[in-house]
Amino acid sequence: MKKFASFLVNKRKILLCFFLVLAAVSLPLAGLVNINYDLTKYLGSDSQMKQGMQLMEQEFGPSASSGLRVMFSGLEETEKEEIYSWLSGLEQVSEAKWNSGETYNRDGYTLYELTTEYDSHSAEAAALYRAVHDQYDGRNVVTGGGIHEANVPILPVYIIIVSVGLVLLILLMMCNSWFEPVIFLVNIGIAVAINLGTNVLLPGISYYTNSIVGIMQLVLSMDYSIILLNRYTQEKEKAPDNLSAMKAAIAAAFPAVAGSSLTTFAGLLCLLFTNFRLGADMGLALAKSVIISLVCIFTVLPSLILMSDKLIVKTRKKALHIPMAGYSRFTVRRRIIFAVLFLVLFAGAFFMKNNTGILYMLQTNNPVEKVFEEQHSLVLLYEAKDRDRIAGVMAPLEQDEKVTGITGYYNTVGKAYTAEEMAEVFGGNAQMIRMIYQLYASQNGGGPVSTLTLPELIPFLQENVLQDPRMGAMINDGMKQQIADAGKLLEENAAKLEGEHYGRIILTTVYPEDSAETRAFLSSLSERCDELLEGDTWLIGTSAMNAEMSRTFDAELNRITLISAAAIFLVVALTFRSLIIPLVLVLTVQCGIYLTMAFIGLSGSGMYYLAILMVQCILMGATIDYAILYTSYYREQKDRESAVRGAYEGALHTILTSALIMIIAAGILGYVFANPAIGEICLTISRGAISATLLIVFVLPGVLAALDRFIRPGSKKAENHE
C-alpha cells in the first residue's frame, strides 16, 4: 500500500491533468445520454402488463399520446370560443375537446381537453405546455393531465444551485478551514462530471436516475474526502514534509475509505434485484458514481490538498465541536438500559411499520382535478377468438358510474343497428334504410334482417346499392360522401380495435390510478374475463401497472432487505473479523429504516414503494459507514468509558458532517423537485438518514458498551483491572 501511495503522490500532477481533461470531455457527453421517460420499460420480463404491451404493439403498432387539461375561471362566452379556436390550432394538438355543456363548464370554470400524439415527456409535449402558459399566464389558467410541469424534461438549474449551496454551508460550518469546502467541492465536481458523462456508455438511464444521480453522488461520497483530509492533517504533525504526510495519509485512510465505499457500493448493487427495473437503473448508476468518487479521492484530491496546503493553513478556524464527555459517562453507566431500549425500539418499529400504507403512484396536487375529475385510460387486450364473448364481460361495466367510456369493436364498428338507428347515424330516411336492409337480405339469401353492423352495411352500399342506378338515384350527393367517408373511417377504426390475433377494449374511468378501490375493480374485471372468456387477457395502463406491483411488493421488499443486510453483514464481518459487530451495526441501521417507515405511517401518510427500496439499500450501504467509523475508534481504546468518549472524539465530527449533508440536501430536494416521485424518494432518504444517525450517535454507543467484551478484544482482562 505504501508503494501505491507513493506512486499516487509522485504522479499527482499527471493524474490531476488526466482527470481534469476527462471531466472536460465528460460534461458535453452528459447532454448526449439517452434519457428514458417511459416507466413501463422497466417492468420485469415476467410482467403480465409488459407481455400485453408487446403483444399489443405487434398487433396494432406503436402508439404514443398524452393529454393536457387547460382550465380557466370567469370566462365570457365569446372568450370561450376564441380560446377553443386558438387551442385547436396549435400544431402539437391532434384533438381539442370543449362544448357549452356542464361536462366542460362548471361553477364558473371552463375546461379544455387537448390530446397530442406525442409522449408526455417529449419536446413537443413540453412545447405545448409552455405555449399554453406563455399565451394565458395571467388569465387565471391552470393545467393538469398527463402533461404537466413535472414532466418537462429539464432539470432546473436552481435545484443544482440550492443543493451545492446547502452542502457548502454545512461544510463551512463543520470544516477546520474556510478553504477546505472549496477543495471538497472541486474534487466531487470532477467526479460528478465524469460519472454523468460516462452514462453515455449505458444504453440509457431513466429520468428519475438522471435527476438525482449527481446530487446523490455528492451526498454519498463527501465523507471519503473528509476522512482523507483529516488523516493528512494528523500525519503532518509527524511527517518531515507534506509529501510524506500525504503518502502516509493515503496508506492510513485507504482501508477506511475503501471499506466505507464498499458498503455503499454493495448496498446500491442490491437494487439490481428489484422486480421493477427502475431500481436496478438507479442502483447501477449510483454504484458507478461511488466507484468514480473513490478513484478521484486518491488521484485528484491529494493533488488539490497539496496545492492548497498554504491556503488551508492560512484560513484555519475553529470547527463546530459538540462536547460528549458527560453523555459518554451516562451511556456507560446505563449501557444495559440502552441495550434493552434498542431491542424495544427495533421490535416496536418492526411491527408498527406494517401499519404504513404503500403508495405505488404519487399524484401532483392539481387544482383542475378539484373541479373536473380526471379520467384515466385502461386497455383490455383479448384474443380474437373471444370477440363474440367480450360484450358479456363489458355488460356490468356499462352500469358502473365510474366507467365513463367503453370503446371496443363490439360497441362501435361491430355494433348492430336497426334501420331506425342506422338512419340516425347517417341522418337519412328510415324508410329508405329499411329498403336497403331488405335488399341486403334478399341478395344474401337469408330471411328478414332486423339489424346490420357497419362492416356489413358499408361494403354492401359501396358495391351494390351505389352501383344500382335505381337506388343510386335515391341517394343524394351528401349521403354518398358520408358513405365514402364512413368506409375510410370504418377501415381505420376497425384496425385500431380488432386485429388478426387480438382485440382491445379501451376503458375510460374516473377511478384513481392507485387506490384499493381501483385494485378491487381491476381484480373483479380479471376474474370476469377468466370466467367468461376462453383465451388469455391482459390489462394495460398505469393503474394496471400499479396493481401488478402491489401484488409482488411485499415479497420484493423482504428479498431486498435480506440481500442488502446479508451483503453489508459480510463486508463488515470481513472488515472487523467478527460476527457480533456486523450483527449489531446492521440491526442498528435496519432499525432506523423501520423507524422511518413507522413514523411515516403514524403521521397518517403513505410511503412510496420505490422510496422504501431506495432507503433500504442506500441507508444500509451509506449510513452504516457512520457506525463502522464509530466502532473503529471504539475498538482502539482501553476501557469502556474511554472507548465511548474516544469514539465520539474521533468519529462524531465526520459522522455529523456527512449525515447533515445527506439529511439537509436530500430533504430540501424533496421539497423543491416538481416531480412528486423523485421528491418523495429524496425526502424519505432524508428522514431515514435522521433516524439512522440518531440511533448511531445516541443508542449504538450504549449497545457497544453493553457488549464490550465481544466488541473490543481483550476488554475482559482490562475490565478485571478496573
C-alpha positions in Angstrom: 0.0 0.0 0.0 2.9 2.4 0.7 4.3 1.9 -2.8 0.9 2.6 -4.3 0.5 5.7 -2.1 4.0 6.9 -3.2 3.0 6.4 -6.8 -0.2 8.4 -6.4 1.6 11.3 -4.7 4.6 11.3 -7.1 2.4 11.2 -10.2 -0.3 13.6 -8.7 0.1 16.3 -11.3 -0.2 13.9 -14.3 -3.2 12.3 -12.6 -4.8 15.7 -11.9 -4.4 16.8 -15.5 -5.8 13.5 -16.8 -8.9 13.7 -14.7 -9.5 17.4 -15.5 -9.4 16.5 -19.2 -11.7 13.6 -18.6 -14.1 15.8 -16.8 -14.0 18.4 -19.5 -14.7 15.8 -22.1 -17.5 14.2 -20.0 -19.5 17.4 -19.5 -20.7 17.7 -23.1 -21.2 14.0 -23.3 -23.7 14.2 -20.4 -26.0 16.0 -22.8 -25.9 13.1 -25.2 -27.1 10.5 -22.6 -30.2 8.7 -23.7 -32.8 9.6 -21.1 -35.9 7.3 -20.8 -39.2 8.8 -19.5 -41.3 5.7 -20.0 -41.5 3.8 -16.8 -43.2 0.8 -18.4 -39.9 -0.1 -20.0 -38.7 -1.0 -16.5 -41.3 -3.7 -15.9 -39.8 -7.1 -15.3 -39.7 -9.7 -18.1 -42.4 -11.8 -16.3 -44.8 -8.8 -16.0 -48.2 -9.6 -17.5 -48.7 -6.0 -18.4 -45.3 -5.9 -20.3 -46.2 -9.0 -22.2 -49.6 -7.5 -23.1 -47.9 -4.3 -24.3 -45.6 -6.2 -26.5 -48.5 -8.2 -28.0 -50.5 -5.1 -28.5 -47.6 -3.3 -30.3 -47.1 -6.4 -32.6 -50.8 -6.4 -33.4 -51.7 -2.7 -33.6 -48.3 -1.0 -33.9 -46.6 1.5 -31.6 -48.6 4.4 -30.2 -47.9 7.3 -28.1 -50.2 10.1 -26.9 -50.7 12.3 -23.9 -53.2 14.9 -22.7 -53.2 18.4 -21.3 -56.2 19.8 -19.4 -56.5 23.6 -19.5 -58.8 25.2 -17.0 -59.9 28.9 -16.9 -62.1 30.8 -14.5 -64.5 33.6 -15.2 -64.6 33.5 -19.0 -67.2 35.2 -21.1 -69.0 33.0 -23.7 -67.2 34.8 -26.6 -63.8 34.2 -24.9 -64.6 30.5 -24.5 -65.0 30.2 -28.3 -61.9 32.2 -29.0 -59.7 30.2 -26.7 -61.1 26.9 -28.1 -60.2 28.1 -31.6 -56.7 29.1 -30.5 -56.0 25.8 -28.7 -57.4 23.7 -31.5 -54.9 25.5 -33.9 -51.8 24.6 -32.0 -49.5 22.4 -34.2 -48.9 19.9 -31.4 -52.7 19.3 -30.8 -54.3 16.4 -32.6 -57.7 16.9 -30.9 -59.3 19.5 -28.7 -62.5 18.9 -26.7 -64.9 21.5 -25.4 -68.6 22.3 -25.6 -71.0 24.5 -23.8 -72.4 21.7 -21.7 -71.8 21.0 -18.0 -69.1 18.5 -18.7 -66.7 21.3 -19.6 -68.3 24.2 -17.8 -68.9 24.1 -14.0 -69.0 26.6 -11.1 -67.6 29.4 -13.2 -64.7 27.3 -14.6 -64.2 26.2 -18.2 -62.2 23.1 -19.2 -60.5 22.3 -22.4 -59.0 18.8 -23.0 -56.1 18.7 -25.5 -54.7 15.5 -27.0 -51.3 15.3 -28.6 -49.8 12.3 -30.5 -46.5 12.8 -28.6 -45.3 11.3 -25.3 -45.9 13.4 -22.2 -42.1 13.8 -21.7 -41.3 14.7 -25.3 -40.0 18.0 -26.5 -43.3 18.5 -28.4 -45.4 18.0 -25.3 -43.1 20.4 -23.4 -43.6 22.9 -26.2 -47.4 22.5 -25.9 -47.2 23.1 -22.2 -45.1 26.2 -22.5 -47.2 27.6 -25.4 -50.4 27.5 -23.3 -48.7 29.1 -20.3 -46.9 31.7 -22.4 -50.2 32.7 -24.0 -52.5 32.6 -21.0 -50.5 33.1 -17.8 -52.1 36.0 -16.0 -55.6 35.0 -17.1 -56.4 32.6 -14.3 -55.2 29.5 -16.2 -54.1 26.2 -14.6 -53.2 23.0 -16.4 -53.3 19.3 -15.5 -53.4 15.9 -17.1 -50.6 13.7 -18.3 -48.5 16.8 -19.4 -47.5 19.0 -16.5 -44.5 20.8 -15.1 -43.1 17.7 -13.5 -43.0 16.0 -17.0 -41.0 18.8 -18.7 -37.6 17.1 -19.3 -35.4 19.8 -17.9 -33.6 19.7 -14.6 -33.9 23.2 -13.2 -30.6 25.0 -12.6 -31.9 26.3 -9.3 -32.0 22.7 -7.9 -28.3 22.3 -8.5 -27.6 25.8 -7.0 -29.7 25.1 -4.0 -28.1 21.7 -3.4 -24.5 22.8 -3.8 -25.2 25.9 -1.7 -26.5 23.9 1.2 -23.6 21.5 1.1 -21.2 24.4 1.0 -22.9 26.0 4.0 -22.7 22.7 6.0 -19.0 22.3 5.1 -18.2 25.9 6.1 -19.8 25.2 9.5 -18.1 21.9 10.1 -14.7 22.1 8.5 -11.5 23.2 10.2 -10.6 25.7 7.4 -12.6 28.1 5.3 -10.9 26.8 2.2 -11.5 23.1 2.8 -15.0 23.1 1.4 -13.7 24.5 -1.9 -11.3 21.6 -2.3 -14.0 19.1 -1.5 -16.5 20.6 -4.0 -13.9 20.8 -6.8 -13.0 17.2 -6.2 -16.5 15.9 -6.1 -17.4 18.2 -9.0 -14.8 16.4 -11.2 -16.2 13.0 -10.1 -19.8 14.0 -10.8 -18.9 15.4 -14.3 -17.1 12.1 -15.2 -20.0 10.0 -13.9 -22.6 11.9 -15.7 -20.6 11.8 -19.0 -19.8 8.1 -18.8 -23.5 7.4 -18.5 -23.4 7.8 -22.3 -21.8 4.3 -22.4 -25.1 2.9 -20.9 -28.0 2.0 -23.2 -29.9 4.7 -21.4 -30.9 5.8 -17.9 -34.3 6.9 -16.5 -35.3 10.4 -15.9 -35.5 9.6 -12.2 -31.9 8.5 -12.2 -30.6 11.3 -14.2 -32.3 13.8 -11.9 -30.8 12.6 -8.7 -27.6 10.8 -9.5 -25.3 13.9 -9.4 -26.7 15.1 -6.0 -26.7 11.6 -4.5 -23.1 11.1 -5.6 -22.2 14.2 -3.7 -24.2 13.1 -0.7 -22.9 9.6 -0.6 -19.2 10.4 -1.3 -18.4 13.5 0.7 -17.3 11.7 3.8 -14.4 10.0 1.9 -12.8 13.4 1.2 -13.2 14.4 4.9 -11.5 11.1 6.1 -8.5 11.6 3.8 -8.0 15.3 4.7 -8.3 14.6 8.4 -5.7 11.8 8.1 -3.4 14.2 6.2 -3.8 16.8 9.0 -2.8 14.2 11.6 0.1 12.9 9.6 1.6 16.4 9.1 2.3 16.5 12.8 4.6 13.5 12.5 5.9 13.6 8.9 9.1 15.6 7.8 7.3 17.2 4.9 3.9 17.5 3.2 4.6 14.9 0.5 5.5 12.3 3.1 2.4 13.2 5.2 0.2 12.7 2.1 1.7 9.3 1.4 1.2 8.2 4.9 -2.4 9.7 4.9 -3.3 7.7 1.8 -1.9 4.5 3.2 -3.7 5.0 6.5 -7.0 6.2 5.1 -7.3 3.7 2.3 -8.8 0.8 4.4 -11.4 3.1 6.0 -12.4 4.9 2.7 -12.3 1.6 0.7 -14.4 -0.1 3.4 -16.9 2.7 3.5 -17.3 2.9 -0.3 -17.5 -0.9 -0.4 -20.5 -1.0 1.9 -22.2 1.8 -0.1 -21.4 0.1 -3.3 -22.8 -3.2 -2.1 -25.9 -1.6 -0.8 -26.6 0.1 -4.1 -26.0 -3.1 -6.1 -28.8 -4.7 -4.1 -31.1 -2.5 -6.2 -30.3 -4.8 -9.1 -32.5 -7.4 -7.6 -35.7 -5.4 -7.8 -38.5 -6.6 -10.0 -39.3 -3.1 -11.2 -36.0 -2.5 -13.1 -36.1 1.3 -12.4 -34.4 0.3 -9.1 -31.7 -1.5 -11.0 -31.3 1.5 -13.3 -30.7 3.8 -10.2 -28.6 1.2 -8.4 -26.2 0.8 -11.3 -25.7 4.5 -12.0 -25.2 5.3 -8.3 -22.8 2.4 -7.8 -20.8 3.6 -10.7 -20.8 7.1 -9.2 -19.4 5.7 -5.9 -16.5 4.0 -7.7 -15.6 7.1 -9.7 -15.7 9.2 -6.5 -13.4 6.6 -4.8 -10.9 6.8 -7.6 -11.0 10.7 -7.5 -10.4 10.7 -3.8 -7.0 9.0 -4.2 -6.0 10.5 -7.6 -7.4 14.1 -7.7 -7.9 15.1 -4.0 -4.2 14.5 -2.9 -3.0 17.0 -5.6 -5.7 19.5 -4.7 -4.8 19.3 -1.0 -1.0 19.7 -1.5 -1.5 22.6 -3.9 -3.8 24.3 -1.4 -1.9 23.5 1.8 -0.9 27.1 2.5 -4.4 28.4 1.9 -5.8 25.7 4.2 -3.4 26.7 6.9 -4.0 30.4 6.5 -7.8 30.0 6.6 -7.8 27.8 9.8 -10.8 28.3 12.0 -12.5 26.5 14.9 -14.8 23.8 13.7 -18.1 23.1 15.4 -17.4 21.0 18.5 -20.0 19.1 20.4 -18.8 18.1 23.9 -19.9 14.5 24.6 -17.8 13.6 27.7 -20.8 13.8 30.0 -23.1 11.8 27.7 -20.3 9.2 27.4 -20.3 8.6 31.1 -24.1 8.4 31.2 -24.1 6.0 28.3 -21.6 3.6 30.0 -23.4 3.7 33.3 -26.8 3.0 31.7 -25.5 0.6 29.0 -27.9 -2.2 29.9 -30.8 0.2 29.6 -29.6 1.3 26.2 -29.3 -2.3 25.0 -32.9 -3.0 26.2 -34.1 0.3 24.7 -32.6 -0.7 21.3 -34.3 -4.1 21.4 -37.7 -2.4 22.3 -37.2 0.2 19.5 -36.4 -2.5 16.9 -39.3 -4.8 17.9 -41.8 -1.9 18.1 -40.7 -0.3 14.8 -40.8 -3.8 13.1 -44.4 -4.3 14.0 -45.5 -0.7 13.6 -44.1 -0.4 10.1 -46.8 -2.8 8.9 -49.4 -0.2 9.5 -47.8 2.1 7.0 -49.7 2.2 3.7 -47.7 1.7 0.5 -48.3 4.0 -2.4 -47.4 3.0 -6.0 -48.1 6.3 -7.6 -47.9 9.9 -6.3 -50.2 12.4 -7.8 -49.5 16.1 -8.3 -51.8 18.3 -6.3 -53.6 20.0 -9.2 -56.4 22.5 -9.0 -58.1 21.1 -12.2 -58.9 17.8 -10.5 -60.7 19.6 -7.7 -63.3 20.9 -10.2 -63.2 18.4 -13.0 -62.4 14.7 -12.1 -59.5 13.4 -14.2 -60.3 10.4 -16.4 -57.8 7.6 -16.9 -57.5 5.1 -19.7 -57.2 1.3 -19.4 -56.8 -1.2 -22.2 -58.1 -4.7 -22.0 -56.3 -6.9 -24.6 -58.1 -10.2 -25.5 -57.6 -13.0 -28.0 -59.6 -12.6 -31.3 -61.4 -15.9 -30.7 -63.3 -14.2 -27.8 -64.7 -11.3 -29.9 -68.2 -12.7 -29.6 -68.0 -13.1 -25.8 -66.4 -9.7 -24.9 -69.7 -7.9 -24.8 -70.8 -10.1 -21.9 -67.6 -9.2 -20.0 -68.3 -5.4 -20.6 -72.0 -5.6 -19.7 -71.6 -4.9 -15.9 -69.1 -2.1 -16.6 -71.7 -0.2 -18.7 -73.6 0.2 -15.4 -70.6 1.3 -13.4 -70.9 5.1 -12.8 -67.1 5.4 -12.6 -66.6 3.9 -16.0 -67.2 6.9 -18.3 -66.4 5.3 -21.6 -66.1 1.9 -23.3 -64.7 1.8 -26.8 -64.4 -1.6 -28.5 -65.1 -3.2 -31.8 -68.3 -4.8 -30.4 -70.0 -1.5 -29.5 -68.6 0.8 -32.2 -67.5 -0.6 -35.5 -69.1 -4.0 -34.8 -72.3 -2.8 -33.2 -75.5 -4.0 -34.9 -78.0 -1.2 -35.7 -81.7 -1.3 -36.6 -82.8 0.6 -39.7 -84.1 3.4 -37.5 -80.8 3.6 -35.6 -78.8 3.5 -38.8 -80.9 6.3 -40.2 -79.9 8.4 -37.1 -76.2 7.6 -37.7 -76.3 8.8 -41.3 -79.1 11.3 -41.0 -81.0 9.6 -43.7 -84.6 8.4 -44.3 -85.6 5.4 -42.2 -87.9 4.0 -44.8 -85.1 4.0 -47.4 -82.7 2.3 -44.9 -85.3 -0.4 -44.4 -85.5 -1.0 -48.1 -81.7 -1.3 -48.2 -81.9 -3.9 -45.3 -84.5 -5.9 -47.3 -82.3 -5.7 -50.4 -79.3 -6.9 -48.3 -81.4 -9.9 -47.0 -82.6 -10.9 -50.5 -79.1 -10.8 -52.0 -77.6 -12.8 -49.2 -80.2 -15.5 -49.4 -81.4 -15.3 -45.9 -84.6 -14.4 -44.0 -85.6 -10.9 -42.9 -82.7 -8.8 -41.5 -83.6 -6.6 -38.5 -80.0 -5.3 -37.7 -76.8 -4.8 -39.6 -73.3 -3.8 -38.5 -71.3 -1.0 -40.3 -68.8 -3.6 -41.7 -71.8 -5.4 -43.2 -73.7 -2.3 -44.4 -70.9 0.0 -45.8 -69.3 -2.5 -48.3 -72.8 -3.5 -49.4 -73.7 0.1 -50.1 -70.5 0.7 -52.0 -70.5 -2.5 -54.0 -74.2 -3.0 -54.6 -76.5 0.0 -53.8 -74.4 2.8 -55.3 -73.8 0.7 -58.4 -77.5 0.2 -58.9 -78.9 3.2 -60.9 -82.3 2.9 -59.4 -81.1 3.0 -55.8 -78.3 5.4 -56.6 -80.8 8.0 -57.8 -82.5 7.9 -54.4 -79.3 8.8 -52.5 -78.1 12.4 -52.6 -74.5 13.5 -53.1 -74.1 14.4 -49.4 -75.1 10.9 -48.3 -72.8 9.4 -50.9 -69.9 11.3 -49.5 -70.9 10.2 -46.0 -70.8 6.6 -47.2 -67.4 7.1 -48.7 -66.0 8.8 -45.6 -67.6 6.1 -43.4 -65.8 3.4 -45.4 -62.4 5.0 -44.8 -63.2 5.7 -41.1 -64.5 2.2 -40.7 -61.3 0.7 -42.0 -59.2 2.9 -39.8 -61.2 2.3 -36.6 -61.5 -1.4 -37.2 -57.8 -1.7 -37.5 -57.3 0.1 -34.2 -59.7 -2.2 -32.2 -59.7 -5.6 -33.9 -56.6 -7.4 -35.3 -56.0 -10.8 -36.8 -55.0 -12.3 -33.4 -56.1 -9.8 -30.7 -58.7 -7.3 -30.0 -58.7 -4.5 -27.5 -61.2 -2.5 -25.4 -60.3 1.0 -24.3 -61.9 1.9 -21.0 -62.1 5.4 -19.6 -62.7 5.7 -15.9 -62.6 8.2 -13.0 -61.1 5.5 -10.7 -57.8 6.8 -9.1 -54.7 5.4 -10.8 -53.6 4.0 -7.4 -56.1 3.0 -4.7 -57.6 -0.1 -3.0 -60.9 0.7 -4.8 -59.1 0.7 -8.2 -57.3 -2.6 -7.5 -60.6 -4.2 -6.5 -62.2 -3.0 -9.8 -59.3 -4.5 -11.8 -59.4 -7.7 -9.8 -63.1 -8.1 -10.5 -62.6 -7.4 -14.2 -59.8 -10.0 -14.4 -62.0 -12.6 -12.6 -64.9 -11.9 -15.0 -62.5 -12.4 -18.0 -61.3 -15.7 -16.6 -64.9 -16.8 -16.1 -66.4 -15.8 -19.5 -63.5 -15.9 -22.0 -61.7 -18.9 -23.3 -58.4 -17.1 -24.2 -55.9 -15.0 -22.1 -56.4 -11.3 -21.4 -54.0 -8.6 -20.4 -54.7 -5.3 -18.6 -52.6 -2.3 -19.8 -52.4 1.1 -18.2 -50.9 3.0 -15.2 -53.5 1.6 -12.8 -52.8 -2.0 -14.0 -49.0 -1.4 -13.6 -49.6 -0.2 -10.0 -51.9 -3.1 -9.2 -49.3 -5.5 -10.6 -46.5 -4.0 -8.4 -48.7 -4.1 -5.3 -49.1 -7.9 -5.7 -45.4 -8.5 -5.6 -44.1 -5.7 -3.4 -44.1 -7.4 0.0 -42.1 -10.3 -1.3 -39.8 -7.9 -3.1 -39.2 -5.8 -0.1 -38.4 -8.8 2.1 -36.0 -10.1 -0.6 -34.2 -6.8 -0.9 -34.0 -6.4 2.8 -32.4 -9.8 3.3 -30.0 -9.3 0.4 -28.8 -5.9 1.5 -28.5 -6.9 5.1 -26.6 -10.0 4.2 -24.3 -8.2 1.8 -23.4 -5.5 4.3 -23.1 -8.1 7.1 -20.5 -9.9 5.0 -18.5 -6.7 4.3 -18.5 -5.6 7.9 -17.7 -9.1 9.1 -14.6 -9.2 6.9 -13.6 -5.7 8.0 -13.7 -6.4 11.7 -13.2 -10.2 11.6 -16.2 -10.5 13.9 -19.8 -11.8 13.8 -21.2 -9.8 16.7 -20.1 -6.4 15.3 -21.8 -6.7 11.9 -24.9 -8.1 13.6 -25.1 -5.0 15.9 -24.4 -2.5 13.1 -26.7 -4.0 10.5 -29.5 -4.2 13.1 -28.9 -0.6 14.1 -29.3 0.7 10.6 -32.2 -1.6 9.9 -33.9 -0.3 13.0 -33.5 3.3 11.6 -35.2 2.1 8.3 -38.1 0.5 10.2 -38.5 3.6 12.4 -38.7 5.8 9.3 -41.5 3.6 7.9 -43.3 3.6 11.3 -43.2 7.4 11.8 -44.5 8.0 8.2 -47.4 5.6 9.0 -48.1 7.3 12.3 -48.2 10.7 10.6 -51.1 9.3 8.5 -49.2 9.3 5.3 -48.4 6.5 2.9 -44.9 5.6 1.8 -43.9 5.5 -1.9 -42.8 1.9 -2.7 -39.7 3.0 -4.7 -38.6 5.3 -1.8 -38.7 2.3 0.6 -36.5 0.2 -1.7 -34.1 3.1 -2.2 -33.9 3.9 1.5 -33.3 0.2 2.3 -30.4 -0.1 0.0 -28.9 3.4 0.3 -29.1 3.7 4.1 -27.9 0.2 4.6 -24.9 0.9 2.4 -24.2 4.6 3.4 -25.2 5.3 7.0 -23.6 2.1 8.2 -20.3 3.8 7.3 -21.0 6.1 10.3 -21.5 3.0 12.6 -18.3 1.4 11.2 -16.3 4.6 11.8 -17.6 5.0 15.3 -16.9 1.3 16.1 -13.4 1.5 14.6 -12.5 4.3 17.1 -14.3 2.5 19.9 -12.1 -0.6 19.5 -8.9 1.5 19.8 -9.4 2.4 23.4 -8.5 0.5 26.7 -11.8 0.7 28.7 -15.5 1.2 28.2 -15.7 4.9 29.1 -12.6 6.0 27.2 -13.8 3.8 24.3 -17.2 5.6 24.1 -15.6 9.1 24.7 -12.7 8.4 22.3 -15.0 7.2 19.6 -17.1 10.4 19.9 -13.9 12.5 19.7 -12.6 10.6 16.7 -15.8 10.0 14.7 -18.5 12.4 15.6 -17.3 15.3 13.5 -17.1 13.2 10.4 -20.4 11.5 11.1 -22.3 14.7 11.6 -20.8 16.4 8.6 -21.7 13.6 6.3 -25.1 13.0 7.9 -26.1 16.7 7.8 -25.2 16.8 4.1 -27.4 13.8 3.4 -30.3 14.9 5.7 -30.4 18.6 4.6 -29.5 18.3 0.9 -31.9 15.3 0.3 -34.6 16.9 2.4 -34.5 20.2 0.6 -34.5 18.4 -2.8 -37.6 16.5 -1.6 -39.5 19.8 -1.4 -38.2 21.6 -4.5 -38.5 18.8 -7.1 -41.6 19.3 -9.2 -41.8 15.5 -9.9 -43.5 14.1 -6.8 -42.0 10.7 -7.0 -38.4 12.0 -7.2 -39.2 14.4 -4.4 -40.6 11.6 -2.2 -37.5 9.5 -2.8 -35.2 12.3 -1.6 -37.4 13.2 1.3 -37.6 9.6 2.5 -33.8 9.3 2.3 -33.5 12.4 4.4 -35.9 11.0 7.0 -34.2 7.7 7.0 -30.8 9.3 7.5 -32.2 11.2 10.5 -33.4 8.0 12.2 -30.2 6.1 11.4 -27.9 8.9 12.5 -29.8 9.4 15.8 -29.5 5.7 16.6 -25.8 5.6 15.7 -24.9 8.7 17.7 -27.1 8.2 20.8 -28.0 4.5 21.1 -25.2 2.5 19.4 -22.5 3.6 21.9 -24.6 2.2 24.8 -25.1 -1.1 22.9 -21.4 -1.4 22.2 -20.6 -0.7 25.8 -23.1 -3.4 26.9 -21.4 -5.9 24.5 -17.9 -4.6 25.2 -16.3 -8.0 25.7 -17.5 -9.1 22.3 -16.7 -5.8 20.6 -13.2 -4.9 21.9 -10.7 -7.8 22.0 -9.0 -8.1 25.4 -11.7 -5.9 27.1 -12.5 -8.6 29.6 -9.0 -8.5 31.1 -9.0 -4.8 31.2 -12.3 -4.8 32.9 -11.0 -7.1 35.7 -8.3 -4.4 36.5 -10.8 -1.6 36.7 
